[in-house]
């Protein structure tokens, strides 16, 4: 089983480990495109239009300086880098050793800069959304799509997709994926939620790494999560090549 997560807007501000070494990162087939995006980002951050291209506010201008120094900055693991609601609820630091081992094996974090990361990969803090168009390669989701398909497509197992739509565009995971949607139920009505969805997806990811179960398909996944205390409803079988949808229903 693979658990696909987006990165977080919130990140640790500094690392405490060695400088970046792309050759040590997981998915080594991505080294070449990582080099291209990294070089393009550093070049952009020496240009006067960097703030506009990256979509940064005045209060985020220091992110440009941080991006300039990516090759010499100290690193930290992806597990320590990403913060925010989803990762708070995943709670990696509080997992017991067996659950943490499963998290390291199962979780893949998508990134506009690195493509995809394992939790154990060491990278410096950075700022680059998959939603941006980065000169000269253009839209990052389209740039990453063929490389990620070649690397991740052959990986076996059920795919639990908890990425936002921006990051899902970088690799449509296809018919063996289950896209997790969070619905809020109140007064007999159901609505899609955003902030609470991140917390719920983090909790679902935690349940899946705390459990030794290895669901082989969408129905098994729904049953496993139901047994772990989540209200799950599996959607109808999708058209060929499209992901399943699994609703996690929460009450107000």
C-alpha positions as CSV (number, residue, x, y, z in Angstrom):
1,X,0.0,0.0,0.0
2,X,1.1,3.5,-0.8
3,X,-0.2,6.6,0.9
4,X,0.1,9.8,-1.2
5,X,0.3,13.1,0.6
6,X,0.7,16.7,-0.4
7,X,3.4,18.8,1.2
8,X,2.3,21.6,3.6
9,X,2.4,25.3,3.2
10,X,4.0,25.4,6.7
11,X,7.5,24.1,6.9
12,X,10.3,24.1,9.4
13,X,12.4,27.2,9.0
14,X,15.9,25.6,9.1
15,X,17.6,22.2,9.0
16,X,20.4,20.8,11.2
17,X,22.0,18.2,8.9
18,X,24.4,18.0,6.0
19,X,23.9,20.1,2.8
20,X,21.7,18.8,0.0
21,X,22.9,15.7,-1.8
22,X,20.4,14.8,-4.5
23,X,22.0,11.4,-5.0
24,X,20.9,10.3,-1.5
25,X,17.2,11.0,-2.1
26,X,14.7,8.2,-2.8
27,X,13.5,7.6,-6.3
28,X,16.9,8.3,-7.9
29,X,15.4,8.3,-11.3
30,X,14.1,11.7,-10.5
31,X,17.6,13.2,-9.9
32,X,17.8,14.7,-13.4
33,X,14.4,16.6,-13.3
34,X,15.2,17.6,-9.7
35,X,18.4,19.2,-10.9
36,X,16.5,21.1,-13.6
37,X,13.9,22.4,-11.2
38,X,16.4,23.3,-8.5
39,X,18.6,25.2,-11.0
40,X,15.6,27.0,-12.4
41,X,14.3,28.0,-9.0
42,X,17.7,29.3,-7.8
43,X,18.0,31.3,-11.1
44,X,14.5,32.7,-10.7
45,X,15.3,33.8,-7.1
46,X,18.1,36.1,-8.4
47,X,15.6,37.8,-10.7
48,X,13.4,40.9,-9.8
49,X,10.1,39.1,-10.6
50,X,10.7,36.1,-8.3
51,X,8.1,37.2,-5.8
52,X,5.4,37.5,-8.4
53,X,6.3,34.2,-10.2
54,X,6.3,32.3,-6.9
55,X,3.1,33.9,-5.7
56,X,4.6,35.2,-2.5
57,X,3.3,38.0,-0.2
58,X,5.4,40.8,1.2
59,X,5.7,38.9,4.4
60,X,7.2,35.9,2.5
61,X,10.0,37.7,0.8
62,X,12.6,35.9,2.9
63,X,11.5,32.7,1.2
64,X,13.3,34.0,-1.9
65,X,16.6,34.3,0.0
66,X,16.1,30.8,1.4
67,X,15.6,29.4,-2.2
68,X,18.8,31.1,-3.4
69,X,20.8,29.1,-0.8
70,X,19.2,25.7,-1.4
71,X,22.5,24.0,-2.5
72,X,24.4,25.1,0.7
73,X,21.6,25.1,3.3
74,X,21.4,22.5,6.0
75,X,18.8,19.8,5.5
76,X,16.3,17.9,7.6
77,X,14.1,14.9,6.9
78,X,10.8,15.3,5.1
79,X,9.2,14.0,8.2
80,X,10.5,17.0,10.2
81,X,10.2,19.5,7.4
82,X,6.5,19.5,6.7
83,X,4.2,20.9,9.4
84,X,0.6,22.0,9.4
85,X,-2.8,20.4,10.2
86,X,-2.4,17.2,8.1
87,X,1.1,16.4,9.5
88,X,0.1,17.4,13.0
89,X,-2.7,14.8,12.9
90,X,-0.4,12.2,11.3
91,X,1.8,12.7,14.3
92,X,5.0,11.1,13.1
93,X,7.0,11.8,16.2
94,X,4.6,9.9,18.4
95,X,4.3,6.8,16.3
96,X,5.7,3.6,17.9
97,X,8.7,2.0,16.0
98,X,6.6,-0.5,13.9
99,X,4.2,2.2,12.9
100,X,7.0,4.6,12.0
101,X,8.6,1.9,9.9
102,X,5.4,1.4,8.0
103,X,5.1,5.2,7.5
104,X,8.6,5.3,6.0
105,X,7.7,2.5,3.7
106,X,4.2,3.6,2.7
107,X,4.1,7.4,2.6
108,X,5.1,9.4,-0.4
109,X,5.0,13.2,-0.2
110,X,4.6,15.1,-3.5
111,X,6.6,18.3,-4.1
112,X,6.8,21.0,-6.7
113,X,10.6,21.1,-6.2
114,X,11.5,17.4,-5.6
115,X,8.7,15.6,-7.4
116,X,8.2,13.0,-4.7
117,X,9.9,12.2,-1.4
118,X,10.1,9.5,1.1
119,X,9.8,10.6,4.8
120,X,13.4,9.8,5.4
121,X,14.8,12.0,2.5
122,X,16.8,15.0,3.7
123,X,16.1,18.3,1.9
124,X,16.4,22.0,3.0
125,X,13.4,24.2,3.6
126,X,12.1,25.7,0.4
127,X,9.2,27.4,-1.2
128,X,7.7,26.2,-4.5
129,X,4.2,25.2,-5.1
130,X,3.2,22.6,-7.7
131,X,0.7,25.2,-8.9
132,X,3.3,27.6,-10.2
133,X,4.7,27.9,-13.7
134,X,8.5,28.0,-13.4
135,X,10.6,29.4,-16.2
136,X,11.8,27.8,-18.5
137,X,9.9,24.5,-17.9
138,X,6.4,26.1,-17.4
139,X,3.7,24.4,-15.3
140,X,5.3,22.1,-12.8
141,X,2.5,19.5,-12.7
142,X,2.9,19.0,-16.4
143,X,6.7,19.0,-16.1
144,X,6.7,16.3,-13.4
145,X,4.0,14.1,-14.9
146,X,6.0,11.8,-17.2
147,X,8.9,11.4,-14.7
148,X,6.6,10.5,-11.9
149,X,4.5,8.1,-14.0
150,X,7.7,6.3,-15.0
151,X,8.9,6.0,-11.4
152,X,5.7,5.5,-9.4
153,X,3.6,3.7,-12.0
154,X,5.4,0.3,-11.6
155,X,5.2,0.3,-7.8
156,X,2.9,-2.4,-6.5
157,X,0.0,-2.2,-4.2
158,X,-3.2,-0.3,-3.5
159,X,-2.8,3.5,-3.6
160,X,-4.5,5.7,-1.0
161,X,-4.6,9.2,-2.5
162,X,-4.9,12.0,-0.1
163,X,-3.3,14.7,-2.2
164,X,-5.0,18.0,-3.1
165,X,-6.0,18.4,-6.7
166,X,-2.9,20.6,-7.5
167,X,-0.6,17.7,-6.6
168,X,-2.8,15.0,-8.0
169,X,-2.3,16.5,-11.4
170,X,1.4,15.7,-11.3
171,X,0.6,12.0,-11.3
172,X,-3.0,10.7,-12.0
173,X,-2.7,7.4,-10.1
174,X,-5.4,5.6,-12.1
175,X,-7.7,2.7,-11.4
176,X,-5.8,1.1,-8.5
177,X,-6.0,4.4,-6.5
178,X,-8.6,5.3,-3.9
179,X,-9.1,9.1,-3.6
180,X,-10.1,10.0,0.0
181,X,-12.7,12.7,0.3
182,X,-13.9,14.2,3.6
183,X,-17.6,15.2,4.1
184,X,-19.1,16.9,7.0
185,X,-22.6,15.8,8.0
186,X,-24.9,18.3,9.9
187,X,-28.7,18.5,10.1
188,X,-29.1,15.8,7.4
189,X,-26.9,17.6,4.9
190,X,-23.4,16.7,3.7
191,X,-20.8,19.2,2.5
192,X,-17.2,19.0,1.4
193,X,-14.8,20.6,4.0
194,X,-11.3,22.0,3.6
195,X,-9.5,22.8,6.8
196,X,-11.1,19.9,8.6
197,X,-10.4,17.7,5.7
198,X,-6.6,18.1,6.2
199,X,-7.0,17.1,9.9
200,X,-9.1,14.1,8.9
201,X,-6.7,12.9,6.2
202,X,-3.9,13.1,8.7
203,X,-5.8,11.0,11.1
204,X,-6.7,8.5,8.4
205,X,-3.0,8.3,7.4
206,X,-2.0,7.7,11.0
207,X,-4.6,4.9,11.3
208,X,-3.2,3.2,8.2
209,X,0.4,3.2,9.4
210,X,-0.6,2.2,12.9
211,X,-2.4,-0.8,11.5
212,X,-0.5,-3.9,10.2
213,X,-3.4,-4.6,7.8
214,X,-2.5,-4.4,4.1
215,X,-5.7,-3.9,2.2
216,X,-5.6,-5.3,-1.3
217,X,-8.4,-3.3,-2.8
218,X,-10.9,-0.4,-2.2
219,X,-13.5,-2.6,-0.4
220,X,-10.9,-3.9,2.0
221,X,-9.6,-0.4,2.6
222,X,-13.1,0.8,3.5
223,X,-13.5,-2.2,5.9
224,X,-10.1,-1.7,7.5
225,X,-10.8,2.1,8.1
226,X,-14.3,1.3,9.4
227,X,-12.7,-1.1,11.9
228,X,-10.3,1.6,13.0
229,X,-13.2,3.9,13.9
230,X,-13.7,5.9,10.7
231,X,-17.2,6.3,9.1
232,X,-16.4,5.2,5.5
233,X,-18.6,5.0,2.4
234,X,-17.1,3.7,-0.8
235,X,-18.4,5.1,-4.1
236,X,-19.5,3.0,-7.0
237,X,-16.9,1.4,-9.3
238,X,-15.4,4.2,-11.5
239,X,-14.9,4.2,-15.2
240,X,-11.8,2.3,-16.4
241,X,-8.6,4.1,-15.5
242,X,-10.2,6.4,-13.0
243,X,-9.7,6.2,-9.2
244,X,-12.2,5.0,-6.7
245,X,-13.7,7.5,-4.2
246,X,-13.8,6.8,-0.5
247,X,-15.8,9.3,1.6
248,X,-14.8,9.8,5.2
249,X,-17.9,11.3,6.9
250,X,-17.5,13.4,10.0
251,X,-20.2,14.9,12.2
252,X,-20.2,18.5,13.3
